[in-house]
Each structure stands twice: as structure tokens, then as C-alpha cells.
């Protein structure tokens, strides 16, 4: 999915649960990453989140948000890897407050991955996850996005509520009709990552909570904020 298609999709989904959840998730990445260079991405050994790291980096760079540019943490980077691809597990041991770890795991995570996440959380790092609803990963995460619950179902979008910690407002689940064709889960997982990348680069991502709540209320009423 290219930038033009992702941007169009996001516009179509304004005011829907999918649009709201991915927007809030992306905004939270910005809001809770207060240390420069403190956004880390991590995933399974055989499926490191290159895709999302690249898109986040592109969007944040385009928006001029250099303080929250992401780092891909790798299990075993080769000795000759370029600097941005040579960040190994030592980075997790140095993680702490003011930083965020975004875990991307389309399948059930292995115990070794969960152990690393647990260690990072104990050091005060905020844990975000995009996954399949695995209970152990969910329990370790401060904020969770589960694309499987939001992918298209028939002509509309089937959705269920997703919980947010960190004093986020409650949103009622909706059924949003679109002109998009139904997509399999794998495509929905990729689509959610594109939407999160766009949201993380929003100007309003760093705005006070009352302004975000006002925007959400306006959208639920079917209008557009000024």
C-alpha cells in the first residue's frame, strides 16, 4: 500500500472505530515517547518489523519530527550491517522511562520474545503492541492494537472495542460502511500499520488531551473540527 492509497483510506475511515483506534494508537506513540531516540520497534526472530519501522521513519521525517524517529531492534544484526540496522538486544537493556517499545507480532509470540518485553517493561518503558490478541502479549502491553478485530467483514467493518490504559477516553464500537472490498487478515494487519504510521506524524499528536477529546466528540457527531 503506497502513501497515496493509505492517506485516502485514512480519510475515508475518519470517525470510524478503525480510524479512531489507529489514530489514538499512533498519537500515543508520540505522546509517551519523551526521550529523544526513544522509540524502538521489536518483533519475532524470523519476522522483525522492518516494514513498520521504515514507514514510521518516512512519515516522521516528512513531518519534521526527528526526536521520535524509530529504531529497529534486531536479535542478531550481522557485523557488517549499516548503523541503523546494527541495533541489537543491548538497546533493550538500556531502555527506560520516557521511551517506548512497539512490538509487532502477527503470530503468537515465543516465550523468548515475551521475556524480553517483560524485562523492558520492568525498567519503566511504555509497551505498545500490534498483534493477534495473544493474552500474554496483551497483559504485558500498556496499549494494544489488534487488526484482526478491525479488518473488513463483508461490505462493512466488523469491530470490537480495544482497551487503552493511560487515561484515554472511551469510544463506543461502530459499524462503518465503506466502498472497500473485503480484505484478508494479513492485508488488514499491514493496513493498520500504515494507518498508525500516518497518525504518529500528525501535528495534533502532541496536543493536550482536552483538544483530542474535543476532536473525537466532533467526529462522533459527524462533523469536522475547525
C-alpha positions as CSV (number, residue, x, y, z in Angstrom):
1,X,0.0,0.0,0.0
2,X,1.5,3.3,-1.1
3,X,1.3,6.7,0.7
4,X,-1.5,8.0,-1.5
5,X,-3.7,5.0,-1.0
6,X,-3.0,4.9,2.7
7,X,-3.9,8.6,3.1
8,X,-7.1,8.1,1.1
9,X,-8.1,5.1,3.2
10,X,-7.5,7.1,6.4
11,X,-9.7,9.9,5.2
12,X,-12.5,7.5,4.3
13,X,-12.2,6.0,7.8
14,X,-12.4,9.3,9.7
15,X,-14.9,8.8,12.6
16,X,-15.0,5.0,12.4
17,X,-13.6,2.8,15.1
18,X,-10.7,1.6,12.9
19,X,-9.8,5.2,12.1
20,X,-10.1,6.3,15.8
21,X,-8.2,3.4,17.3
22,X,-5.3,3.6,14.9
23,X,-5.1,7.4,15.2
24,X,-5.1,7.2,19.0
25,X,-2.5,4.4,19.0
26,X,-0.2,6.5,16.7
27,X,-0.7,9.6,18.8
28,X,0.1,7.7,22.0
29,X,3.4,6.6,20.4
30,X,4.4,10.2,20.1
31,X,2.9,11.3,23.4
32,X,4.6,8.7,25.6
33,X,8.0,8.8,23.9
34,X,9.5,11.8,25.5
35,X,13.2,10.8,25.3
36,X,15.0,11.7,22.0
37,X,15.5,8.5,20.0
38,X,13.3,6.6,22.5
39,X,11.0,4.8,20.1
40,X,12.1,1.2,19.5
41,X,10.4,-1.5,17.3
42,X,10.8,-5.2,18.1
43,X,9.3,-8.4,16.9
44,X,9.9,-12.2,16.4
45,X,13.3,-13.5,15.4
46,X,12.0,-14.5,11.9
47,X,9.7,-11.5,11.4
48,X,11.4,-8.4,12.5
49,X,9.2,-5.3,11.8
50,X,11.2,-3.7,9.0
51,X,8.0,-2.7,7.2
52,X,6.5,-0.6,10.0
53,X,9.9,0.9,11.0
54,X,10.5,2.1,7.5
55,X,7.1,3.7,7.2
56,X,7.2,5.3,10.6
57,X,10.6,6.7,9.8
58,X,9.4,8.1,6.5
59,X,6.3,9.7,7.9
60,X,8.0,11.2,11.0
61,X,10.9,12.6,8.8
62,X,8.4,14.1,6.4
63,X,6.6,15.8,9.3
64,X,9.9,17.1,10.7
65,X,9.6,15.0,14.0
66,X,13.2,13.9,14.3
67,X,13.1,13.4,18.1
68,X,10.8,10.3,17.8
69,X,12.4,8.6,14.8
70,X,12.2,4.9,15.3
71,X,15.0,2.3,15.8
72,X,14.6,-1.3,14.8
73,X,16.0,-3.6,17.5
74,X,17.3,-6.8,16.0
75,X,18.0,-10.2,17.5
76,X,21.4,-10.8,15.8
77,X,22.5,-8.0,13.4
78,X,25.4,-9.0,11.2
79,X,28.8,-7.4,11.9
80,X,28.8,-5.6,8.6
81,X,25.3,-4.1,8.9
82,X,24.9,-0.3,8.5
83,X,24.5,1.6,11.8
84,X,20.7,1.9,11.5
85,X,20.4,-1.9,11.0
86,X,23.0,-2.8,13.6
87,X,21.0,-2.1,16.8
88,X,21.0,-5.3,18.8
89,X,19.5,-6.6,22.1
90,X,21.8,-4.4,24.2
91,X,19.5,-1.5,23.3
92,X,16.7,-3.2,25.2
93,X,18.9,-3.4,28.3
94,X,19.5,0.3,28.1
95,X,15.8,1.2,27.8
96,X,14.0,3.1,30.5
97,X,11.4,5.7,31.3
98,X,10.4,8.2,28.6
99,X,11.0,5.5,26.0
100,X,8.5,3.2,24.1
101,X,8.8,-0.3,22.7
102,X,6.5,-1.1,19.9
103,X,6.1,-4.9,19.5
104,X,4.8,-6.2,16.2
105,X,3.8,-9.9,16.2
106,X,1.3,-11.2,13.8
107,X,1.5,-14.7,15.2
108,X,1.6,-15.9,18.9
109,X,4.9,-14.6,20.3
110,X,7.5,-17.0,21.5
111,X,8.5,-17.1,25.2
112,X,11.9,-15.6,24.4
113,X,10.2,-12.5,22.9
114,X,7.8,-12.2,25.9
115,X,10.7,-12.4,28.3
116,X,12.5,-9.5,26.6
117,X,9.3,-7.4,26.6
118,X,8.8,-8.1,30.3
119,X,12.3,-7.1,31.2
120,X,11.9,-3.8,29.3
121,X,8.6,-3.1,30.9
122,X,10.1,-3.5,34.4
123,X,12.6,-0.7,33.6
124,X,9.7,1.7,33.1
125,X,9.4,1.7,29.3
126,X,6.0,2.0,27.8
127,X,5.0,-1.1,25.8
128,X,2.8,-0.9,22.7
129,X,1.8,-3.9,20.7
130,X,0.2,-4.7,17.4
131,X,-0.7,-8.3,17.4
132,X,-3.3,-11.0,17.1
133,X,-4.9,-10.7,20.6
134,X,-2.5,-13.1,22.3
135,X,-3.3,-12.9,26.0
136,X,0.3,-12.8,27.3
137,X,1.4,-10.1,24.9
138,X,-1.7,-8.1,25.8
139,X,-1.0,-8.4,29.5
140,X,2.5,-7.0,29.0
141,X,1.3,-4.1,26.9
142,X,0.2,-0.7,28.0
143,X,-1.7,-0.1,24.8
144,X,-2.8,-2.8,22.3
145,X,-4.0,-2.7,18.7
146,X,-5.5,-5.9,17.3
147,X,-6.1,-5.6,13.5
148,X,-7.8,-9.0,13.4
149,X,-10.7,-7.4,15.2
150,X,-11.0,-4.5,12.8
151,X,-10.4,-5.9,9.3
152,X,-13.3,-5.8,6.8
153,X,-16.1,-8.3,7.1
154,X,-18.3,-8.5,4.1
155,X,-19.3,-5.0,2.9
156,X,-18.8,-3.3,6.2
157,X,-16.2,-3.3,9.0
158,X,-16.7,-5.7,11.9
159,X,-15.2,-4.3,15.1
160,X,-14.9,-4.8,18.8
161,X,-13.7,-2.4,21.5
162,X,-10.0,-2.3,22.2
163,X,-8.9,-1.1,25.7
164,X,-6.4,1.7,26.3
165,X,-4.6,2.4,29.5
166,X,-3.1,5.8,30.0
167,X,-6.3,7.7,30.7
168,X,-7.7,7.6,27.2
169,X,-11.4,8.4,26.6
170,X,-13.8,5.6,26.0
171,X,-15.1,5.0,22.4
172,X,-18.2,3.1,21.5
173,X,-17.7,0.5,18.8
174,X,-19.3,1.4,15.5
175,X,-20.1,-0.3,12.2
176,X,-18.7,1.8,9.4
177,X,-19.8,1.2,5.8
178,X,-17.2,1.8,3.1
179,X,-16.7,1.1,-0.6
180,X,-13.6,-1.1,0.1
181,X,-13.6,-4.7,-0.8
182,X,-13.2,-7.3,2.0
183,X,-9.6,-8.0,2.8
184,X,-7.9,-11.0,4.4
185,X,-6.4,-10.7,7.9
186,X,-2.8,-10.3,6.5
187,X,-3.8,-7.3,4.5
188,X,-5.7,-5.8,7.4
189,X,-2.6,-6.2,9.6
190,X,-0.5,-4.3,7.0
191,X,-3.2,-1.7,6.6
192,X,-3.4,-1.0,10.3
193,X,0.4,-0.4,10.4
194,X,0.1,2.2,7.6
195,X,-2.6,4.0,9.4
196,X,-0.6,4.0,12.6
197,X,2.4,5.5,10.7
198,X,0.3,8.3,9.3
199,X,-1.2,9.0,12.7
200,X,2.1,9.2,14.5
201,X,3.2,12.0,12.2
202,X,0.0,14.1,12.9
203,X,0.6,17.7,14.1
204,X,-2.1,17.1,16.7
205,X,-0.3,14.1,18.2
206,X,1.4,16.3,20.8
207,X,-1.7,18.4,21.6
208,X,-3.3,18.4,25.1
209,X,-5.8,15.7,25.9
210,X,-8.8,18.1,26.0
211,X,-8.2,19.0,22.4
212,X,-8.0,15.3,21.3
213,X,-11.3,14.6,23.2
214,X,-13.0,17.6,21.5
215,X,-11.9,16.3,18.1
216,X,-13.2,12.9,18.9
217,X,-16.6,14.3,20.1
218,X,-16.9,16.3,16.9
219,X,-16.1,13.3,14.7
220,X,-18.7,11.1,16.5
221,X,-21.3,13.8,15.7
222,X,-20.3,13.5,12.0
223,X,-18.6,16.9,11.7
224,X,-15.1,18.1,11.1
225,X,-13.0,20.1,13.6
226,X,-12.0,23.5,12.5
